[in-house]
């Protein structure tokens, strides 16, 4: 009995040391992020209507206008940094940068309104409870809904898509990324009471599950529909290695999107899909030991022919995509809470990715990299741009993952005290 008693005490003490080490890990990374982003703000605040995205060839901050799909990530990063540090000056910057996007509430030119408005205004409402944000988000959801068609059952991503061989043009393409915009619709139904937004989100998710997710848990990047009949015309890629390969960031969007859809609906099909897609990522033979994926899971494998329009290097597997890994880490750190008995495996993998991203290999040196937190992301190998650079959305999901891990540690600590 004495032996068992001391074993239990030893385990409890060891667990406490591990939690303390991980709390220090989080504190160090939030402190680093605050220093980096404050440096970025000094440069970004020189521009009134432009938003950080990456760096140029000289290592200087590169910005885009608010109509780019990435505009909401910098305000969102500020909100996540505020959540992790409780720094009031960061909160004020987050408010001011979010306010710059207000006019996007009526934007309808592409599907990325969820990224643009929910990552910014959604986090603003979540962290402040300010009621002024609710109608703006509801209006954004209404704008996004204009891109939904009853005939196709999905939200159109782009207005036009030309196939890689140049033989076909499609006017109703849907990319896997679009799963991420559904959270805005779920939110809108909750705050307005109008069920139409949630109905659109569910119908879209159902058709992505049916037409875009493969039997092995991987996914196609693009599915093109006939706008008149809803028939699937083609399944292709734009940023992946080949039409039949698995573009890594697309896989990450799928894991995250179906995890979120399960959280909002409790539909077991979405949980099963999220887990199957997560298993594909975690267990893939081409995944490096640090679990930071290459830009495509099938690049340079026999049986996968890259597009004739691809400008990919001869050895594209040399490039990791930190943005895909950061999105996946964040998704896994939510999925682990929802997945029951399999949750421990997803938690372990999410923490592993988070630690890898925080290492010297992927984390910027202080005061460098244009103020971005992470290195070695990929925008589009196929188009030959944003290759092996920092990207604002990699930082956004990295910060989200840090906050989600913080919440897990706090919950674990509360449970151990009991």
MITIMAR-502969 format. One record per residue (C-alpha): residue in three letters; z, y, x. Coordinates in Angstrom, 3 decimals, always signed. Layout:
BEGIN
PT    r        c3        c2        c1
PT  ala         Z         Y         X
...
This chain:
BEGIN
PT    r        c3        c2        c1
PT  unk    +0.000    +0.000    +0.000
PT  unk    +0.841    +2.418    +2.828
PT  unk    -2.518    +1.675    +4.428
PT  unk    -4.382    +2.353    +1.201
PT  unk    -2.412    +5.560    +0.700
PT  unk    -3.353    +6.861    +4.155
PT  unk    -7.001    +5.861    +3.655
PT  unk    -7.131    +7.874    +0.428
PT  unk    -5.451   +10.858    +2.059
PT  unk    -7.853   +10.604    +4.985
PT  unk   -10.844   +10.567    +2.683
PT  unk    -9.576   +13.600    +0.798
PT  unk    -8.967   +15.526    +4.013
PT  unk   -12.382   +14.534    +5.366
PT  unk   -14.024   +15.630    +2.145
PT  unk   -12.250   +18.971    +2.343
PT  unk   -13.504   +19.504    +5.913
PT  unk   -17.060   +18.708    +4.816
PT  unk   -16.831   +21.178    +1.941
PT  unk   -15.431   +23.843    +4.259
PT  unk   -18.271   +23.250    +6.725
PT  unk   -20.823   +23.550    +3.940
PT  unk   -19.199   +26.698    +2.589
PT  unk   -19.503   +28.158    +6.076
PT  unk   -23.133   +27.033    +6.156
PT  unk   -23.790   +28.944    +2.941
PT  unk   -21.862   +32.005    +4.079
PT  unk   -23.790   +32.130    +7.363
PT  unk   -27.148   +31.885    +5.617
PT  unk   -26.334   +34.500    +2.988
PT  unk   -25.113   +36.806    +5.745
PT  unk   -28.333   +36.261    +7.664
PT  unk   -30.380   +36.854    +4.511
PT  unk   -28.583   +40.124    +3.801
PT  unk   -29.291   +41.404    +7.294
PT  unk   -32.961   +40.377    +7.177
PT  unk   -33.674   +41.719    +3.716
PT  unk   -31.925   +45.015    +4.405
PT  unk   -34.305   +45.385    +7.340
PT  unk   -37.261   +44.587    +5.101
PT  unk   -36.054   +47.117    +2.535
PT  unk   -36.215   +49.908    +5.113
PT  unk   -39.941   +49.293    +5.420
PT  unk   -40.694   +48.294    +1.815
PT  unk   -38.975   +51.356    +0.356
PT  unk   -41.632   +53.526    +1.995
PT  unk   -44.038   +52.255    -0.655
PT  unk   -43.494   +53.155    -4.279
PT  unk   -45.664   +50.595    -6.069
PT  unk   -46.230   +47.783    -3.556
PT  unk   -44.287   +44.540    -3.180
PT  unk   -43.630   +42.412    -0.054
PT  unk   -45.667   +39.222    +0.211
PT  unk   -46.164   +38.157    +3.848
PT  unk   -46.966   +39.620    +7.293
PT  unk   -50.271   +40.637    +8.841
PT  unk   -51.811   +39.500   +12.122
PT  unk   -49.609   +41.960   +14.012
PT  unk   -46.426   +40.710   +12.389
PT  unk   -46.056   +43.767   +10.169
PT  unk   -44.981   +43.604    +6.537
PT  unk   -47.913   +43.025    +4.173
PT  unk   -47.518   +44.176    +0.574
PT  unk   -49.494   +43.779    -2.654
PT  unk   -49.610   +45.603    -5.972
PT  unk   -47.608   +44.551    -9.014
PT  unk   -50.531   +42.735   -10.627
PT  unk   -50.496   +40.011    -7.974
PT  unk   -48.728   +36.834    -9.090
PT  unk   -46.118   +37.239    -6.353
PT  unk   -44.796   +40.676    -7.360
PT  unk   -41.665   +39.379    -9.106
PT  unk   -40.368   +37.357    -6.183
PT  unk   -39.020   +40.213    -4.080
PT  unk   -36.919   +41.700    -6.906
PT  unk   -35.865   +38.129    -7.715
PT  unk   -34.833   +37.540    -4.103
PT  unk   -32.692   +40.657    -4.247
PT  unk   -30.975   +39.316    -7.376
PT  unk   -30.299   +35.967    -5.713
PT  unk   -29.000   +37.719    -2.611
PT  unk   -26.694   +39.776    -4.823
PT  unk   -25.527   +36.587    -6.550
PT  unk   -24.711   +35.008    -3.209
PT  unk   -23.051   +38.033    -1.589
PT  unk   -21.802   +40.217    -4.481
PT  unk   -23.016   +43.202    -2.470
PT  unk   -23.332   +46.231    -4.756
PT  unk   -25.965   +47.995    -2.645
PT  unk   -28.190   +44.929    -2.930
PT  unk   -27.605   +44.921    -6.696
PT  unk   -28.763   +48.527    -6.940
PT  unk   -31.905   +47.724    -4.943
PT  unk   -32.535   +44.750    -7.240
PT  unk   -32.302   +46.994   -10.307
PT  unk   -34.678   +49.574    -8.865
PT  unk   -37.261   +47.029    -7.689
PT  unk   -37.119   +45.200   -11.010
PT  unk   -37.666   +48.413   -12.964
PT  unk   -40.977   +48.896   -11.143
PT  unk   -42.431   +45.936   -13.042
PT  unk   -41.685   +47.117   -16.586
PT  unk   -45.300   +47.794   -17.540
PT  unk   -46.167   +44.139   -16.889
PT  unk   -44.551   +43.243   -20.196
PT  unk   -47.979   +43.760   -21.768
PT  unk   -50.049   +42.162   -19.012
PT  unk   -52.374   +39.378   -20.201
PT  unk   -54.969   +38.953   -17.436
PT  unk   -53.556   +35.731   -15.986
PT  unk   -50.821   +33.196   -16.619
PT  unk   -48.374   +34.203   -13.896
PT  unk   -46.341   +36.513   -16.101
PT  unk   -43.433   +34.083   -15.891
PT  unk   -43.301   +34.438   -12.115
PT  unk   -43.734   +38.194   -12.329
PT  unk   -41.272   +38.960   -15.130
PT  unk   -38.807   +36.079   -15.372
PT  unk   -38.028   +35.872   -11.652
PT  unk   -37.220   +39.589   -11.774
PT  unk   -36.054   +40.560   -15.268
PT  unk   -34.804   +37.067   -16.105
PT  unk   -32.407   +37.091   -13.177
PT  unk   -31.491   +40.697   -13.927
PT  unk   -30.417   +39.749   -17.450
PT  unk   -28.646   +36.592   -16.299
PT  unk   -26.567   +38.409   -13.704
PT  unk   -25.857   +41.667   -15.549
PT  unk   -26.045   +40.835   -19.258
PT  unk   -27.762   +44.184   -19.758
PT  unk   -29.284   +44.020   -23.252
PT  unk   -32.111   +46.365   -22.305
PT  unk   -33.797   +43.521   -20.455
PT  unk   -34.094   +41.218   -23.472
PT  unk   -36.878   +42.995   -25.403
PT  unk   -38.878   +43.414   -22.199
PT  unk   -38.742   +39.668   -21.584
PT  unk   -39.567   +38.923   -25.212
PT  unk   -42.617   +41.178   -25.013
PT  unk   -43.687   +39.459   -21.788
PT  unk   -43.424   +36.082   -23.544
PT  unk   -45.591   +37.400   -26.370
PT  unk   -48.166   +38.547   -23.805
PT  unk   -48.147   +35.182   -22.065
PT  unk   -48.568   +33.448   -25.419
PT  unk   -51.929   +35.152   -25.958
PT  unk   -53.338   +32.773   -23.344
PT  unk   -52.405   +29.698   -25.385
PT  unk   -54.992   +27.892   -27.513
PT  unk   -54.276   +25.485   -30.355
PT  unk   -57.526   +23.669   -29.546
PT  unk   -56.588   +22.857   -25.965
PT  unk   -52.819   +22.787   -26.434
PT  unk   -52.291   +24.531   -23.097
PT  unk   -51.954   +28.031   -21.644
PT  unk   -55.089   +29.068   -19.770
PT  unk   -54.339   +29.841   -16.135
PT  unk   -57.409   +31.650   -14.836
PT  unk   -60.235   +33.179   -16.801
PT  unk   -62.898   +31.228   -14.918
PT  unk   -63.068   +28.431   -12.364
PT  unk   -66.073   +27.304   -10.354
PT  unk   -66.051   +23.705    -9.124
PT  unk   -65.960   +23.186    -5.389
PT  unk   -69.474   +21.754    -5.273
PT  unk   -70.796   +24.844    -7.042
PT  unk   -72.401   +22.794    -9.811
PT  unk   -70.045   +23.656   -12.662
PT  unk   -68.128   +26.607   -14.050
PT  unk   -65.199   +26.187   -16.402
PT  unk   -63.651   +28.815   -18.643
PT  unk   -60.390   +27.031   -19.462
PT  unk   -58.717   +25.888   -16.223
PT  unk   -55.021   +24.975   -16.148
PT  unk   -53.140   +24.652   -12.873
PT  unk   -49.906   +22.750   -12.334
PT  unk   -48.250   +26.029   -11.283
PT  unk   -48.329   +27.063   -14.949
PT  unk   -45.360   +24.774   -15.667
PT  unk   -43.198   +27.403   -13.992
PT  unk   -44.070   +30.066   -16.559
PT  unk   -42.682   +28.052   -19.471
PT  unk   -39.116   +29.136   -18.733
PT  unk   -39.971   +32.631   -19.979
PT  unk   -41.094   +31.119   -23.302
PT  unk   -37.974   +28.990   -23.697
PT  unk   -35.878   +32.080   -23.009
PT  unk   -37.785   +34.155   -25.572
PT  unk   -37.057   +31.689   -28.371
PT  unk   -33.356   +31.728   -27.506
PT  unk   -33.059   +35.514   -27.615
PT  unk   -35.415   +36.235   -30.534
PT  unk   -34.874   +33.178   -32.694
PT  unk   -38.646   +32.784   -33.043
PT  unk   -39.514   +29.103   -32.492
PT  unk   -43.157   +29.751   -31.638
PT  unk   -42.478   +30.404   -27.958
PT  unk   -40.614   +27.141   -27.444
PT  unk   -43.291   +25.301   -29.424
PT  unk   -45.999   +26.634   -27.117
PT  unk   -43.970   +25.658   -24.048
PT  unk   -43.415   +22.115   -25.310
PT  unk   -47.055   +21.652   -26.342
PT  unk   -48.195   +22.832   -22.914
PT  unk   -45.727   +20.560   -21.080
PT  unk   -46.791   +17.584   -23.213
PT  unk   -50.445   +18.070   -22.320
PT  unk   -49.705   +18.564   -18.633
PT  unk   -47.746   +15.309   -18.766
PT  unk   -50.666   +13.602   -20.483
PT  unk   -53.558   +15.014   -18.468
PT  unk   -52.278   +16.307   -15.133
PT  unk   -49.554   +13.927   -13.901
PT  unk   -50.815   +10.703   -12.348
PT  unk   -49.291    +7.264   -12.882
PT  unk   -47.681    +7.294    -9.408
PT  unk   -45.873   +10.584   -10.080
PT  unk   -48.282   +12.806    -8.168
PT  unk   -50.357   +15.469    -9.899
PT  unk   -53.741   +17.121    -9.995
PT  unk   -53.884   +20.782    -9.096
PT  unk   -56.432   +21.858   -11.732
PT  unk   -57.429   +20.372   -15.089
PT  unk   -60.372   +22.030   -16.821
PT  unk   -60.622   +21.865   -20.616
PT  unk   -63.405   +22.470   -23.094
PT  unk   -62.227   +25.591   -24.910
PT  unk   -63.870   +24.486   -28.164
PT  unk   -62.856   +20.832   -28.347
PT  unk   -59.844   +20.553   -26.030
PT  unk   -61.524   +17.722   -24.130
PT  unk   -60.710   +17.343   -20.434
PT  unk   -63.868   +18.148   -18.476
PT  unk   -62.675   +17.700   -14.899
PT  unk   -59.666   +17.251   -12.630
PT  unk   -59.998   +19.110    -9.340
PT  unk   -58.241   +21.095    -6.638
PT  unk   -58.494   +24.603    -5.285
PT  unk   -55.822   +24.660    -2.592
PT  unk   -55.382   +20.955    -1.892
PT  unk   -57.151   +18.681    +0.581
PT  unk   -59.231   +16.871    -2.029
PT  unk   -59.541   +16.476    -5.778
PT  unk   -57.767   +13.117    -5.585
PT  unk   -55.078   +14.173    -3.104
PT  unk   -51.658   +15.688    -3.765
PT  unk   -51.286   +19.338    -2.835
PT  unk   -47.659   +19.719    -1.768
PT  unk   -46.803   +22.979    -3.478
PT  unk   -48.374   +21.713    -6.687
PT  unk   -46.106   +18.674    -6.501
PT  unk   -43.136   +21.005    -6.020
PT  unk   -44.134   +23.086    -9.059
PT  unk   -44.277   +19.886   -11.088
PT  unk   -40.828   +18.655   -10.025
PT  unk   -39.313   +22.035   -10.767
PT  unk   -41.213   +22.612   -14.012
PT  unk   -40.362   +19.296   -15.629
PT  unk   -36.738   +19.525   -14.494
PT  unk   -36.499   +22.934   -16.166
PT  unk   -38.293   +21.648   -19.279
PT  unk   -35.764   +18.827   -19.593
PT  unk   -32.910   +21.291   -19.237
PT  unk   -34.338   +23.388   -22.070
PT  unk   -35.293   +20.536   -24.445
PT  unk   -33.338   +17.403   -23.414
PT  unk   -36.584   +15.470   -23.940
PT  unk   -36.119   +12.283   -21.877
PT  unk   -39.844   +12.138   -21.100
PT  unk   -39.525   +15.322   -19.080
PT  unk   -36.552   +13.993   -17.125
PT  unk   -38.405   +10.754   -16.399
PT  unk   -41.410   +12.736   -15.191
PT  unk   -39.329   +15.056   -13.020
PT  unk   -37.619   +12.076   -11.421
PT  unk   -40.903   +10.238   -10.852
PT  unk   -42.428   +13.306    -9.227
PT  unk   -39.305   +13.820    -7.110
PT  unk   -39.402   +10.182    -6.024
PT  unk   -43.034   +10.622    -4.973
PT  unk   -42.030   +13.520    -2.723
PT  unk   -38.871   +11.995    -1.287
PT  unk   -40.289    +8.540    -0.617
PT  unk   -43.796    +9.408    +0.520
PT  unk   -44.701    +7.719    +3.831
PT  unk   -46.231   +10.971    +5.126
PT  unk   -43.041   +12.972    +4.574
PT  unk   -41.481   +13.890    +7.962
PT  unk   -37.886   +12.958    +8.675
PT  unk   -36.671   +16.495    +8.070
PT  unk   -38.213   +16.300    +4.567
PT  unk   -40.218   +19.483    +5.045
PT  unk   -43.620   +18.410    +3.788
PT  unk   -47.091   +18.955    +5.142
PT  unk   -49.325   +21.192    +3.007
PT  unk   -50.943   +18.153    +1.350
PT  unk   -49.528   +14.638    +1.191
PT  unk   -52.930   +13.061    +1.830
PT  unk   -54.502   +15.334    +4.407
PT  unk   -56.510   +13.387    +7.006
PT  unk   -55.953   +10.040    +5.283
PT  unk   -58.766    +7.553    +4.830
PT  unk   -60.226    +7.624    +1.348
PT  unk   -59.642   +11.351    +0.815
PT  unk   -62.646   +13.573    +1.327
PT  unk   -61.984   +17.308    +1.568
PT  unk   -64.069   +19.693    -0.495
PT  unk   -67.362   +20.842    +0.953
PT  unk   -66.071   +24.405    +0.569
PT  unk   -62.904   +23.696    +2.505
PT  unk   -62.368   +25.715    +5.669
PT  unk   -59.450   +23.542    +6.707
PT  unk   -58.987   +22.893   +10.438
PT  unk   -59.910   +19.517   +11.849
PT  unk   -56.234   +18.522   +12.051
PT  unk   -54.692   +20.182    +8.988
PT  unk   -51.671   +17.877    +8.956
PT  unk   -50.247   +20.032   +11.745
PT  unk   -49.264   +22.572    +9.116
PT  unk   -46.051   +22.242    +7.157
PT  unk   -45.563   +24.161    +3.923
PT  unk   -42.064   +25.552    +3.891
PT  unk   -42.709   +27.158    +0.502
PT  unk   -43.281   +23.720    -1.064
PT  unk   -40.121   +22.397    +0.602
PT  unk   -38.023   +25.356    -0.608
PT  unk   -39.238   +24.954    -4.198
PT  unk   -38.500   +21.236    -4.029
PT  unk   -35.015   +21.778    -2.591
PT  unk   -34.135   +24.117    -5.423
PT  unk   -35.568   +21.733    -8.013
PT  unk   -33.664   +18.761    -6.579
PT  unk   -30.407   +20.709    -6.611
PT  unk   -30.828   +21.149   -10.349
PT  unk   -32.260   +17.691   -10.998
PT  unk   -29.292   +16.038    -9.285
PT  unk   -26.982   +17.418   -11.970
PT  unk   -29.182   +16.087   -14.779
PT  unk   -30.295   +12.717   -13.412
PT  unk   -27.216   +10.566   -13.988
PT  unk   -26.872    +7.655   -11.570
PT  unk   -29.833    +8.822    -9.477
PT  unk   -28.360   +12.266    -9.058
PT  unk   -26.715   +11.474    -5.729
PT  unk   -30.057   +10.657    -4.104
PT  unk   -31.613   +13.915    -5.282
PT  unk   -28.577   +15.878    -4.174
PT  unk   -28.716   +14.321    -0.722
PT  unk   -32.428   +15.057    -0.384
PT  unk   -32.042   +18.637    -1.612
PT  unk   -29.233   +19.325    +0.852
PT  unk   -31.235   +17.741    +3.657
PT  unk   -34.214   +20.014    +2.973
PT  unk   -31.928   +23.051    +2.718
PT  unk   -30.340   +22.283    +6.079
PT  unk   -33.748   +21.718    +7.648
PT  unk   -35.024   +25.054    +6.367
PT  unk   -31.922   +26.739    +7.776
PT  unk   -32.526   +25.360   +11.258
PT  unk   -34.105   +27.246   +14.145
PT  unk   -37.367   +25.457   +13.458
PT  unk   -37.973   +27.144   +10.111
PT  unk   -35.522   +30.045    +9.830
PT  unk   -36.587   +33.364   +11.322
PT  unk   -34.832   +34.836   +14.302
PT  unk   -32.736   +37.820   +13.288
PT  unk   -34.723   +41.031   +13.095
PT  unk   -38.124   +39.328   +13.310
PT  unk   -40.819   +38.001   +10.986
PT  unk   -41.142   +41.190    +8.973
PT  unk   -37.687   +40.664    +7.485
PT  unk   -38.622   +37.379    +5.846
PT  unk   -36.114   +34.539    +5.980
PT  unk   -38.367   +31.550    +6.619
PT  unk   -41.367   +30.736    +8.810
PT  unk   -44.223   +28.217    +8.549
PT  unk   -45.457   +28.475    +4.982
PT  unk   -49.026   +28.016    +3.793
PT  unk   -50.836   +30.040    +1.158
PT  unk   -54.196   +28.278    +1.069
PT  unk   -55.581   +26.142    +3.873
PT  unk   -58.780   +25.659    +1.868
PT  unk   -59.452   +29.390    +1.750
PT  unk   -58.343   +30.026    +5.295
PT  unk   -55.653   +32.574    +4.490
PT  unk   -51.856   +32.846    +4.779
PT  unk   -51.653   +29.876    +7.125
PT  unk   -48.392   +29.340    +9.031
PT  unk   -46.830   +32.614    +7.877
PT  unk   -43.753   +33.698    +5.908
PT  unk   -44.246   +33.973    +2.148
PT  unk   -42.039   +35.847    -0.294
PT  unk   -41.827   +32.961    -2.742
PT  unk   -40.564   +30.606    -0.028
PT  unk   -37.656   +33.003    +0.500
PT  unk   -37.068   +33.313    -3.249
PT  unk   -36.665   +29.582    -3.831
PT  unk   -34.668   +29.186    -0.626
PT  unk   -32.156   +31.734    -1.901
PT  unk   -32.131   +30.058    -5.304
PT  unk   -31.421   +26.729    -3.615
PT  unk   -28.539   +28.250    -1.638
PT  unk   -27.014   +29.552    -4.866
PT  unk   -27.477   +26.231    -6.635
PT  unk   -25.814   +24.442    -3.734
PT  unk   -22.953   +26.934    -3.906
PT  unk   -22.468   +26.075    -7.579
PT  unk   -22.449   +22.353    -6.790
PT  unk   -19.800   +22.826    -4.092
PT  unk   -17.649   +24.903    -6.421
PT  unk   -17.897   +22.227    -9.103
PT  unk   -17.075   +19.471    -6.596
PT  unk   -14.105   +21.453    -5.330
PT  unk   -12.768   +21.965    -8.860
PT  unk   -13.112   +18.251    -9.565
PT  unk   -11.248   +17.292    -6.386
PT  unk    -8.360   +19.637    -7.208
PT  unk    -7.962   +17.931   -10.556
